[in-house]
Amino acid sequence: MKYDVIIIGSGLGGLECGYILSKKGYKVCILEQNAQIGGCLQTFRRGKSVFDTGFHYVGGLDEGQSLHKLFSYFDLLDLPWHKLDEDAFAEVVIAGNPFFLASGHKRFADALANDFPHQRKQIETYTDMLKQIGDNIFNSFTGDYGNSALFESSAYLFLQQTIDDPLLRNILSGGSLTMELCSKKLPLYVFAQINNSFIQSTWKLKGNGSMIADKLADYIRAKDGNIITKAKVTRLIETDGKISAVEYNESEQVSGTYVISNIHPAQTLTLIPESRYIRKLYRNRISSIPNTFGIFTVHLQLKESTTPYLNRNIFVYRNGDSIWDCKPDKSGEINSILINYKTPRNGIYTDNIDILTPMYWDEVAQWSDTVVGKRGVDYEMFKQQKAESCIELASTRIPGLKDSIEKIYTSTPLTYRDYTGTQNGSAYGIRKDYNDALGTIIAPQTQIPNLFLSGQNLNLHGILGVSMTSFFTCAKIVGMNNLLKDFYI
Ligand SMILES: Cc1cc2nc3c(=O)[nH]c(=O)nc-3n(C[C@H](O)[C@H](O)[C@H](O)COP(=O)(O)OP(=O)(O)OC[C@H]3O[C@@H](n4cnc5c(N)ncnc54)[C@H](O)[C@@H]3O)c2cc1C
């Protein structure tokens, strides 16, 4: 069967590219290695609870805000979105002291200026700058791809230069625990776009992330697109300088005029071991770029009616030193966590809480040759100790938490590697580096004319970043002006 476009991977980026191209009349086929679609939007069920694996919340869904236009295009606005408290969408706790981040740039600045009156002017400079960067987010659609100057500026230095008070700098950074706050690498663009969207407004789903994947997939199928699961792409077959067929499960093939790979660019290149079109330099560059850290998640199933839902995210740091450049603690003690409450189905109590903390590949590398469910007793004990340390830290904010726990499930970078195919279980793929913006921002066009890249590795990670990148990639096939006709900016 010949399609117009073959897409590798059904993560958000693959599904969004499928949606855009289906809308434009292209016949698409998505190949997904797992039984479940969605990549980081996948869920898993244990008893009566359904847990999210990756996605937990988004920013900027109110009209006129960053994600609103994109989700309006993808018809995702009518999912059951739930807004977090406008007075405190996040609580940042440093050394036991809580600080609250409020939604809306003015409210955000006013709330922090109450605690730091001597820094009011500086807080306003900070919010003005973020707002300005956020307001220009769609400029990249009309030419300025990647906002290069902001990619070449340091987020850490921006904070140092804008805010005098070190505690205030930590609070402003504290809501970005899972972003990988690398002082010597993180570009201002990444920090500002993501934080700005959360300051605009922060939302969770009343339900699970798989709702996003399912809605996009329903549309693609309604337009005669095909999504094949349990189809691991094993080779891209090149003929006369073009990808002529995509092999999956080592035995089956499909072909298409265009191919979009929504998996890690380095993995994409391993699918084409020989090609005179892919220069060695490009291959070496892509395969040697470092990836971000992974995440350890403790999924707590709670006893019924024990834990009142809190309509905000809580970021807990043992001390201010663990906010930027957080490193694994040799003693195994956890220094920083994000506590995420699942929105209640009915009433006021939550059924589950996820606790997330950064985890590097080194910590699990010794089990890298094992597969899910068969990693051995040592691994189980390692996870148990980590989980206990996370719960200990979370209990400092949620009294009685330990007594409310029914069951504990955990996932590590090994889990992500095996379920989403990310390199070393990295949470966001290629680590962007302001010292080497050109080297770490990957263009959607490859050296093979009908092969394109998409997904979180290219430009900006997360739901916002991946959604933007899907447009950049599809524009290479249908033309940006053609896309903009349906997407008013
Ligand atoms: C723990 C965690 C929490 C997060 N929380 C948030 C959040 O709260 N908010 C937010 O905005 N972002 C969050 N993110 C980030 C966000 O979820 C991701 O950036 C985004 O979903 C990535 O989408 P993607 O399409 O690029 O890739 P992925 O979701 O990784 O999808 C890649 C897909 O390709 C498939 N695949 C891989 N290899 C092959 C192959 N050879 N053949 C076929 N299929 C293949 C995989 O199985 C997978 O389905 C989180 C990420 C993690 C890990």
The ligand as a Gaussian input file, in Angstrom:
#p B3LYP/6-31G(d) Opt

LIG

0 1
 C        8.069000      12.128000      33.120000
 C        7.726000      13.187000      32.129000
 C        6.839000      14.180000      32.491000
 C        6.478000      15.172000      31.569000
 N        5.563000      16.115000      31.943000
 C        5.192000      17.062000      31.057000
 C        4.195000      18.008000      31.397000
 O        3.619000      17.967000      32.494000
 N        3.884000      18.977000      30.486000
 C        4.498000      19.048000      29.263000
 O        4.188000      19.957000      28.472000
 N        5.413000      18.119000      28.890000
 C        5.762000      17.130000      29.760000
 N        6.685000      16.189000      29.399000
 C        7.273000      16.270000      28.051000
 C        6.309000      15.843000      26.966000
 O        5.503000      14.786000      27.418000
 C        7.117000      15.426000      25.745000
 O        8.000000      16.487000      25.383000
 C        6.276000      15.085000      24.517000
 O        5.122000      14.350000      24.847000
 C        7.162000      14.297000      23.543000
 O        6.445000      13.965000      22.398000
 P        7.165000      13.364000      21.113000
 O        6.119000      13.131000      20.109000
 O        8.314000      14.220000      20.729000
 O        7.874000      11.993000      21.563000
 P        7.421000      10.709000      22.371000
 O        6.257000      10.967000      23.228000
 O        8.668000      10.195000      23.032000
 O        6.980000       9.688000      21.237000
 C        7.858000       8.901000      20.489000
 C        7.072000       7.680000      20.032000
 O        7.849000       6.969000      19.066000
 C        7.730000       5.570000      19.315000
 N        8.904000       4.912000      18.732000
 C       10.199000       5.000000      19.124000
 N       10.983000       4.257000      18.307000
 C       10.161000       3.693000      17.385000
 C       10.376000       2.836000      16.264000
 N       11.600000       2.403000      15.915000
 N        9.304000       2.438000      15.528000
 C        8.052000       2.875000      15.838000
 N        7.793000       3.688000      16.899000
 C        8.834000       4.103000      17.648000
 C        7.675000       5.478000      20.823000
 O        7.144000       4.240000      21.240000
 C        6.782000       6.681000      21.145000
 O        5.430000       6.317000      21.109000
 C        7.036000      15.163000      30.270000
 C        7.923000      14.143000      29.892000
 C        8.263000      13.170000      30.805000
 C        9.202000      12.067000      30.380000

